[in-house]
Amino acid sequence: MSRVAVTDERLVVSGGNDGALRFWDPRNPDDPGRELGRHAGAVSAVAVTDERLVVSGSGDGTVRLWDPSTRDDPGREPSGYPGAEVLAVALTDEGLAVSGEVDGTVRLWNPSTPDDPGRRLALHHGAVSAVALTDEGYVVSGGRDGVRLWDPSSPDDLGRELGHHPAHAAVEAVAVGGEGLMVSGGTDGTVRLWDPSSPSPWQDGAYFEYLMWGREVGSHKSNHKDPFGFGLGAVVVSAVTVTDEGLVVSWRNGRNGPVVGPERFG
């Protein structure tokens, strides 16, 4: 299992490395799950729309829509969506989808429009592994070059770099908390907090690197260090979320190991 999403009925949709999408009821311990369908490659992103459709992205370069209420639904591939490996999907309150792609693209599109090619919001320098949305409708994205913030209502928005993890570790997960704060998890094993109102790292013509690191709120220990002393590569924070009480919850895994968690940081 590599990706999960939860419906309004508290049912779980999971996507696996075998390309399968499955539907589960976590309240039933004996539920074997029901397969919705399959991609030709590993499932890398899953989300559920307000119309209860499942949106999935895969390493096979496709995005597909599934209707869990229809048995043996073959899924539908939006004809206008360009062939690109989708690594992350999030949905706006208006039902639009924001996807992060392996080529660095952050794309806004409408799952309800079969031939919608979407609109490229921005471009990271490297794969986009995580996307999330703020209450105000801004898009937060994380990738190999750090955490960025975008305004999808502005066609000319170039985005704003919030920062990056130490040693330029890739960002694997992002989430939005209260008071406009944002959380990220990276391949350095740390969970970091970002405040969009923080000062720019450029001050009086000088660049202050430490301002680009955000604030570390937790760390998953690693005994493997890179030349700079960071625990890079052995422990990856693969998912983060923020509870209603303001706690940061994260899950971690090794490069080839199982997902472990959750762990909570106040």
SULSUL-V979240 format. One record per pair of residues at least 24 apart in sequence whose C-alpha atoms are under 10 Angstrom apart, sorted by sequence separation. I is the first residue (numbers start at 0). GAP is how many residues later the second one is. D is the distance in whole Angstrom. If there is no record, write none. Layout:
BEGIN
i={I | I}
gap={GAP | GAP}
d={D | D}
END
This chain:
BEGIN
i={14 | 16 | 17 | 18 | 38 | 59 | 60 | 61 | 99 | 101 | 102 | 103 | 105 | 123 | 143 | 144 | 145 | 146 | 164 | 165 | 190 | 191 | 192 | 236 | 239 | 15 | 16 | 17 | 18 | 20 | 38 | 58 | 59 | 60 | 100 | 101 | 102 | 103 | 105 | 143 | 144 | 145 | 146 | 164 | 189 | 190 | 191 | 192 | 15 | 16 | 37 | 57 | 58 | 59 | 60 | 62 | 80 | 100 | 101 | 121 | 142 | 143 | 144 | 145 | 146 | 164 | 189 | 190 | 191 | 14 | 15 | 16 | 36 | 56 | 57 | 58 | 99 | 100 | 101 | 121 | 142 | 143 | 146 | 164 | 189 | 190 | 191 | 14 | 15 | 56 | 57 | 58 | 80 | 99 | 100 | 121 | 141 | 142 | 143 | 163 | 189 | 190 | 13 | 14 | 15 | 36 | 56 | 57 | 79 | 80 | 98 | 99 | 100 | 120 | 121 | 141 | 142 | 188 | 189 | 190 | 14 | 35 | 55 | 56 | 57 | 80 | 98 | 99 | 120 | 121 | 140 | 141 | 142 | 163 | 183 | 188 | 189 | 217 | 219 | 13 | 14 | 35 | 36 | 55 | 56 | 77 | 98 | 99 | 107 | 120 | 140 | 141 | 142 | 162 | 182 | 184 | 187 | 188 | 189 | 216 | 217 | 218 | 219 | 13 | 35 | 55 | 56 | 77 | 98 | 99 | 119 | 120 | 140 | 141 | 161 | 162 | 181 | 182 | 183 | 187 | 188 | 217 | 219 | 221 | 12 | 13 | 20 | 34 | 35 | 55 | 77 | 79 | 80 | 97 | 98 | 105 | 118 | 120 | 121 | 140 | 141 | 161 | 162 | 182 | 183 | 184 | 185 | 187 | 188 | 219 | 12 | 33 | 35 | 36 | 54 | 76 | 77 | 78 | 79 | 80 | 81 | 97 | 105 | 120 | 121 | 139 | 140 | 161 | 182 | 184 | 187 | 12 | 20 | 35 | 36 | 54 | 75 | 77 | 78 | 79 | 80 | 81 | 97 | 105 | 119 | 120 | 121 | 122 | 123 | 139 | 146 | 160 | 161 | 11 | 34 | 35 | 36 | 37 | 38 | 54 | 62 | 77 | 78 | 79 | 80 | 81 | 105 | 118 | 120 | 121 | 122 | 139 | 146 | 159 | 161 | 33 | 34 | 35 | 36 | 37 | 76 | 77 | 78 | 79 | 80 | 120 | 121 | 138 | 146 | 161 | 162 | 187 | 18 | 34 | 35 | 36 | 75 | 76 | 77 | 78 | 79 | 80 | 103 | 120 | 145 | 161 | 162 | 187 | 2 | 3 | 18 | 35 | 77 | 103 | 160 | 161 | 1 | 2 | 3 | 4 | 5 | 6 | 7 | 18 | 44 | 45 | 60 | 86 | 87 | 88 | 89 | 90 | 91 | 92 | 103 | 145 | 189 | 0 | 1 | 2 | 3 | 4 | 5 | 6 | 7 | 12 | 14 | 16 | 18 | 43 | 44 | 45 | 46 | 47 | 48 | 49 | 60 | 85 | 86 | 87 | 88 | 89 | 90 | 91 | 97 | 99 | 101 | 103 | 128 | 129 | 130 | 131 | 132 | 133 | 134 | 188 | 189 | 0 | 1 | 2 | 3 | 4 | 5 | 6 | 7 | 13 | 14 | 15 | 16 | 42 | 43 | 44 | 45 | 46 | 47 | 48 | 49 | 54 | 56 | 84 | 85 | 86 | 87 | 88 | 89 | 90 | 91 | 92 | 97 | 98 | 99 | 100 | 127 | 128 | 129 | 130 | 131 | 132 | 133 | 134 | 139 | 141 | 143 | 187 | 188 | 189 | 0 | 1 | 2 | 3 | 4 | 6 | 8 | 12 | 14 | 42 | 43 | 44 | 45 | 46 | 47 | 48 | 49 | 56 | 58 | 85 | 86 | 87 | 88 | 89 | 91 | 92 | 93 | 97 | 99 | 126 | 127 | 128 | 129 | 130 | 131 | 132 | 133 | 134 | 139 | 140 | 141 | 142 | 143 | 165 | 187 | 188 | 219 | 1 | 2 | 3 | 7 | 40 | 42 | 43 | 44 | 45 | 46 | 48 | 49 | 50 | 56 | 86 | 87 | 92 | 105 | 107 | 125 | 126 | 127 | 128 | 129 | 130 | 131 | 133 | 134 | 135 | 139 | 141 | 165 | 186 | 187 | 188 | 218 | 6 | 20 | 22 | 43 | 44 | 48 | 49 | 91 | 106 | 126 | 127 | 128 | 129 | 134 | 163 | 164 | 167 | 186 | 187 | 188 | 189 | 217 | 6 | 21 | 48 | 49 | 64 | 91 | 133 | 162 | 163 | 165 | 166 | 185 | 186 | 187 | 188 | 189 | 190 | 217 | 218 | 6 | 47 | 48 | 63 | 64 | 91 | 133 | 146 | 148 | 162 | 163 | 164 | 165 | 185 | 186 | 187 | 188 | 189 | 216 | 217 | 48 | 62 | 133 | 147 | 162 | 163 | 164 | 165 | 186 | 187 | 188 | 190 | 216 | 217 | 4 | 47 | 64 | 89 | 132 | 161 | 162 | 163 | 164 | 185 | 186 | 187 | 188 | 190 | 216 | 4 | 46 | 131 | 161 | 162 | 163 | 164 | 185 | 186 | 160 | 161 | 162 | 164 | 184 | 185 | 186 | 161 | 184 | 185 | 2 | 87 | 183 | 184 | 185 | 44 | 87 | 97 | 129 | 183 | 184 | 185 | 12 | 44 | 129 | 183 | 184 | 192 | 54 | 183 | 184 | 191 | 53 | 182 | 183 | 190 | 52 | 182 | 190 | 52 | 166 | 181 | 182 | 190 | 166 | 181 | 189 | 50 | 166 | 168 | 48 | 165 | 166 | 168 | 169 | 189 | 48 | 166 | 168 | 169 | 172 | 188 | 165 | 166 | 167 | 168 | 171 | 172 | 173 | 174 | 175 | 176 | 177 | 183 | 188 | 146 | 166 | 170 | 171 | 172 | 173 | 174 | 175 | 176 | 177 | 182 | 184 | 186 | 188 | 145 | 146 | 165 | 169 | 170 | 171 | 172 | 173 | 174 | 175 | 176 | 177 | 182 | 183 | 184 | 185 | 186 | 145 | 146 | 168 | 170 | 171 | 172 | 173 | 174 | 175 | 176 | 177 | 178 | 182 | 184 | 186 | 171 | 172 | 173 | 176 | 177 | 186 | 176 | 176 | 176 | 175 | 174 | 174 | 190 | 172 | 172 | 2 | 44 | 87 | 2 | 43 | 44 | 86 | 87 | 129 | 128 | 129 | 2 | 1 | 2 | 1 | 0 | 1 | 0}
gap={24 | 24 | 24 | 24 | 24 | 24 | 24 | 24 | 24 | 24 | 24 | 24 | 24 | 24 | 24 | 24 | 24 | 24 | 24 | 24 | 24 | 24 | 24 | 24 | 24 | 25 | 25 | 25 | 25 | 25 | 25 | 25 | 25 | 25 | 25 | 25 | 25 | 25 | 25 | 25 | 25 | 25 | 25 | 25 | 25 | 25 | 25 | 25 | 26 | 26 | 26 | 26 | 26 | 26 | 26 | 26 | 26 | 26 | 26 | 26 | 26 | 26 | 26 | 26 | 26 | 26 | 26 | 26 | 26 | 27 | 27 | 27 | 27 | 27 | 27 | 27 | 27 | 27 | 27 | 27 | 27 | 27 | 27 | 27 | 27 | 27 | 27 | 28 | 28 | 28 | 28 | 28 | 28 | 28 | 28 | 28 | 28 | 28 | 28 | 28 | 28 | 28 | 29 | 29 | 29 | 29 | 29 | 29 | 29 | 29 | 29 | 29 | 29 | 29 | 29 | 29 | 29 | 29 | 29 | 29 | 30 | 30 | 30 | 30 | 30 | 30 | 30 | 30 | 30 | 30 | 30 | 30 | 30 | 30 | 30 | 30 | 30 | 30 | 30 | 31 | 31 | 31 | 31 | 31 | 31 | 31 | 31 | 31 | 31 | 31 | 31 | 31 | 31 | 31 | 31 | 31 | 31 | 31 | 31 | 31 | 31 | 31 | 31 | 32 | 32 | 32 | 32 | 32 | 32 | 32 | 32 | 32 | 32 | 32 | 32 | 32 | 32 | 32 | 32 | 32 | 32 | 32 | 32 | 32 | 33 | 33 | 33 | 33 | 33 | 33 | 33 | 33 | 33 | 33 | 33 | 33 | 33 | 33 | 33 | 33 | 33 | 33 | 33 | 33 | 33 | 33 | 33 | 33 | 33 | 33 | 34 | 34 | 34 | 34 | 34 | 34 | 34 | 34 | 34 | 34 | 34 | 34 | 34 | 34 | 34 | 34 | 34 | 34 | 34 | 34 | 34 | 35 | 35 | 35 | 35 | 35 | 35 | 35 | 35 | 35 | 35 | 35 | 35 | 35 | 35 | 35 | 35 | 35 | 35 | 35 | 35 | 35 | 35 | 36 | 36 | 36 | 36 | 36 | 36 | 36 | 36 | 36 | 36 | 36 | 36 | 36 | 36 | 36 | 36 | 36 | 36 | 36 | 36 | 36 | 36 | 37 | 37 | 37 | 37 | 37 | 37 | 37 | 37 | 37 | 37 | 37 | 37 | 37 | 37 | 37 | 37 | 37 | 38 | 38 | 38 | 38 | 38 | 38 | 38 | 38 | 38 | 38 | 38 | 38 | 38 | 38 | 38 | 38 | 39 | 39 | 39 | 39 | 39 | 39 | 39 | 39 | 40 | 40 | 40 | 40 | 40 | 40 | 40 | 40 | 40 | 40 | 40 | 40 | 40 | 40 | 40 | 40 | 40 | 40 | 40 | 40 | 40 | 41 | 41 | 41 | 41 | 41 | 41 | 41 | 41 | 41 | 41 | 41 | 41 | 41 | 41 | 41 | 41 | 41 | 41 | 41 | 41 | 41 | 41 | 41 | 41 | 41 | 41 | 41 | 41 | 41 | 41 | 41 | 41 | 41 | 41 | 41 | 41 | 41 | 41 | 41 | 41 | 42 | 42 | 42 | 42 | 42 | 42 | 42 | 42 | 42 | 42 | 42 | 42 | 42 | 42 | 42 | 42 | 42 | 42 | 42 | 42 | 42 | 42 | 42 | 42 | 42 | 42 | 42 | 42 | 42 | 42 | 42 | 42 | 42 | 42 | 42 | 42 | 42 | 42 | 42 | 42 | 42 | 42 | 42 | 42 | 42 | 42 | 42 | 42 | 42 | 43 | 43 | 43 | 43 | 43 | 43 | 43 | 43 | 43 | 43 | 43 | 43 | 43 | 43 | 43 | 43 | 43 | 43 | 43 | 43 | 43 | 43 | 43 | 43 | 43 | 43 | 43 | 43 | 43 | 43 | 43 | 43 | 43 | 43 | 43 | 43 | 43 | 43 | 43 | 43 | 43 | 43 | 43 | 43 | 43 | 43 | 43 | 44 | 44 | 44 | 44 | 44 | 44 | 44 | 44 | 44 | 44 | 44 | 44 | 44 | 44 | 44 | 44 | 44 | 44 | 44 | 44 | 44 | 44 | 44 | 44 | 44 | 44 | 44 | 44 | 44 | 44 | 44 | 44 | 44 | 44 | 44 | 44 | 45 | 45 | 45 | 45 | 45 | 45 | 45 | 45 | 45 | 45 | 45 | 45 | 45 | 45 | 45 | 45 | 45 | 45 | 45 | 45 | 45 | 45 | 46 | 46 | 46 | 46 | 46 | 46 | 46 | 46 | 46 | 46 | 46 | 46 | 46 | 46 | 46 | 46 | 46 | 46 | 46 | 47 | 47 | 47 | 47 | 47 | 47 | 47 | 47 | 47 | 47 | 47 | 47 | 47 | 47 | 47 | 47 | 47 | 47 | 47 | 47 | 48 | 48 | 48 | 48 | 48 | 48 | 48 | 48 | 48 | 48 | 48 | 48 | 48 | 48 | 49 | 49 | 49 | 49 | 49 | 49 | 49 | 49 | 49 | 49 | 49 | 49 | 49 | 49 | 49 | 50 | 50 | 50 | 50 | 50 | 50 | 50 | 50 | 50 | 51 | 51 | 51 | 51 | 51 | 51 | 51 | 52 | 52 | 52 | 53 | 53 | 53 | 53 | 53 | 54 | 54 | 54 | 54 | 54 | 54 | 54 | 55 | 55 | 55 | 55 | 55 | 55 | 56 | 56 | 56 | 56 | 57 | 57 | 57 | 57 | 58 | 58 | 58 | 59 | 59 | 59 | 59 | 59 | 60 | 60 | 60 | 61 | 61 | 61 | 62 | 62 | 62 | 62 | 62 | 62 | 63 | 63 | 63 | 63 | 63 | 63 | 64 | 64 | 64 | 64 | 64 | 64 | 64 | 64 | 64 | 64 | 64 | 64 | 64 | 65 | 65 | 65 | 65 | 65 | 65 | 65 | 65 | 65 | 65 | 65 | 65 | 65 | 65 | 66 | 66 | 66 | 66 | 66 | 66 | 66 | 66 | 66 | 66 | 66 | 66 | 66 | 66 | 66 | 66 | 66 | 67 | 67 | 67 | 67 | 67 | 67 | 67 | 67 | 67 | 67 | 67 | 67 | 67 | 67 | 67 | 68 | 68 | 68 | 68 | 68 | 68 | 69 | 70 | 71 | 72 | 73 | 74 | 74 | 77 | 78 | 84 | 84 | 84 | 85 | 85 | 85 | 85 | 85 | 108 | 109 | 109 | 235 | 236 | 236 | 256 | 257 | 257 | 258}
d={9 | 7 | 6 | 5 | 9 | 8 | 4 | 7 | 9 | 7 | 5 | 5 | 10 | 9 | 7 | 8 | 6 | 7 | 10 | 9 | 9 | 4 | 7 | 10 | 10 | 9 | 4 | 8 | 9 | 9 | 8 | 8 | 7 | 7 | 9 | 4 | 8 | 9 | 8 | 7 | 7 | 6 | 10 | 8 | 10 | 6 | 6 | 9 | 6 | 6 | 10 | 9 | 5 | 9 | 10 | 10 | 10 | 6 | 6 | 10 | 9 | 4 | 8 | 9 | 10 | 9 | 7 | 6 | 7 | 8 | 5 | 8 | 10 | 9 | 6 | 7 | 8 | 5 | 8 | 10 | 6 | 6 | 8 | 8 | 8 | 5 | 9 | 5 | 8 | 7 | 6 | 8 | 8 | 5 | 7 | 8 | 8 | 5 | 8 | 9 | 6 | 6 | 9 | 7 | 10 | 8 | 5 | 7 | 10 | 10 | 9 | 6 | 9 | 8 | 10 | 5 | 7 | 9 | 4 | 8 | 7 | 7 | 8 | 7 | 9 | 10 | 9 | 7 | 8 | 9 | 9 | 7 | 9 | 10 | 9 | 6 | 6 | 9 | 9 | 9 | 7 | 8 | 10 | 9 | 7 | 10 | 8 | 6 | 10 | 7 | 10 | 7 | 10 | 8 | 9 | 10 | 9 | 5 | 9 | 8 | 10 | 10 | 9 | 7 | 7 | 9 | 8 | 9 | 7 | 10 | 10 | 10 | 9 | 6 | 7 | 10 | 10 | 9 | 10 | 9 | 7 | 9 | 8 | 10 | 8 | 10 | 9 | 9 | 10 | 8 | 7 | 9 | 9 | 7 | 9 | 9 | 9 | 9 | 10 | 7 | 10 | 8 | 10 | 10 | 10 | 9 | 10 | 9 | 7 | 10 | 8 | 9 | 9 | 10 | 8 | 10 | 9 | 9 | 7 | 7 | 10 | 8 | 10 | 8 | 10 | 7 | 9 | 7 | 9 | 9 | 9 | 8 | 8 | 8 | 7 | 9 | 10 | 8 | 6 | 4 | 7 | 7 | 9 | 8 | 9 | 9 | 8 | 9 | 10 | 8 | 9 | 9 | 10 | 10 | 9 | 7 | 7 | 9 | 10 | 9 | 10 | 5 | 5 | 5 | 5 | 9 | 10 | 9 | 8 | 7 | 9 | 8 | 9 | 9 | 9 | 10 | 9 | 7 | 7 | 9 | 8 | 6 | 7 | 4 | 7 | 8 | 7 | 10 | 8 | 10 | 10 | 9 | 10 | 10 | 8 | 7 | 9 | 9 | 7 | 8 | 8 | 10 | 10 | 9 | 9 | 9 | 9 | 10 | 10 | 10 | 8 | 8 | 8 | 8 | 9 | 9 | 8 | 7 | 10 | 9 | 9 | 9 | 9 | 9 | 10 | 10 | 9 | 8 | 7 | 9 | 9 | 9 | 9 | 9 | 9 | 9 | 10 | 10 | 7 | 6 | 8 | 6 | 8 | 6 | 10 | 8 | 8 | 9 | 9 | 8 | 7 | 9 | 9 | 10 | 9 | 9 | 9 | 9 | 7 | 6 | 8 | 6 | 8 | 7 | 8 | 8 | 9 | 10 | 9 | 8 | 10 | 9 | 10 | 9 | 9 | 9 | 9 | 9 | 7 | 6 | 6 | 6 | 7 | 8 | 8 | 10 | 9 | 10 | 9 | 10 | 7 | 6 | 7 | 6 | 9 | 7 | 10 | 9 | 9 | 10 | 9 | 5 | 5 | 6 | 6 | 8 | 9 | 9 | 10 | 9 | 9 | 10 | 9 | 7 | 6 | 8 | 6 | 8 | 6 | 9 | 8 | 8 | 9 | 7 | 7 | 10 | 10 | 8 | 6 | 8 | 7 | 9 | 10 | 10 | 9 | 9 | 5 | 5 | 6 | 6 | 8 | 9 | 8 | 10 | 9 | 9 | 7 | 6 | 8 | 7 | 9 | 10 | 10 | 10 | 9 | 9 | 8 | 5 | 5 | 6 | 6 | 7 | 8 | 9 | 10 | 10 | 9 | 9 | 10 | 9 | 5 | 7 | 9 | 10 | 9 | 10 | 8 | 10 | 8 | 7 | 6 | 8 | 7 | 9 | 9 | 8 | 9 | 9 | 9 | 8 | 9 | 8 | 9 | 10 | 8 | 7 | 6 | 8 | 7 | 9 | 10 | 9 | 10 | 9 | 9 | 8 | 4 | 8 | 10 | 7 | 9 | 8 | 9 | 9 | 10 | 7 | 7 | 9 | 10 | 10 | 9 | 9 | 8 | 10 | 10 | 9 | 6 | 6 | 8 | 9 | 9 | 9 | 9 | 6 | 10 | 8 | 9 | 7 | 9 | 10 | 9 | 10 | 9 | 6 | 8 | 5 | 8 | 7 | 8 | 9 | 9 | 10 | 9 | 9 | 9 | 9 | 9 | 9 | 8 | 9 | 9 | 8 | 6 | 10 | 8 | 7 | 5 | 7 | 10 | 6 | 9 | 10 | 9 | 10 | 8 | 6 | 5 | 9 | 6 | 6 | 6 | 10 | 7 | 9 | 9 | 10 | 10 | 9 | 10 | 9 | 4 | 5 | 8 | 9 | 4 | 8 | 9 | 8 | 8 | 10 | 9 | 9 | 7 | 6 | 8 | 10 | 6 | 6 | 9 | 9 | 7 | 9 | 8 | 5 | 8 | 8 | 5 | 7 | 9 | 9 | 9 | 7 | 9 | 9 | 10 | 9 | 9 | 10 | 7 | 10 | 9 | 9 | 10 | 8 | 7 | 9 | 8 | 7 | 10 | 10 | 10 | 7 | 9 | 9 | 9 | 8 | 9 | 10 | 9 | 10 | 8 | 8 | 10 | 9 | 10 | 9 | 7 | 9 | 9 | 9 | 9 | 10 | 10 | 10 | 10 | 7 | 7 | 10 | 10 | 8 | 8 | 10 | 10 | 9 | 8 | 7 | 9 | 9 | 9 | 8 | 8 | 10 | 9 | 10 | 8 | 9 | 7 | 6 | 7 | 6 | 7 | 6 | 9 | 8 | 8 | 9 | 10 | 9 | 10 | 10 | 9 | 8 | 6 | 5 | 6 | 5 | 7 | 8 | 8 | 10 | 9 | 9 | 9 | 10 | 9 | 10 | 10 | 9 | 7 | 6 | 8 | 7 | 10 | 8 | 9 | 10 | 10 | 9 | 9 | 9 | 9 | 10 | 10 | 7 | 9 | 7 | 9 | 8 | 10 | 9 | 10 | 9 | 9 | 10 | 10 | 9 | 10 | 9 | 9 | 9 | 10 | 9 | 10 | 10 | 9 | 10 | 10 | 9 | 10 | 9 | 9 | 9}
END
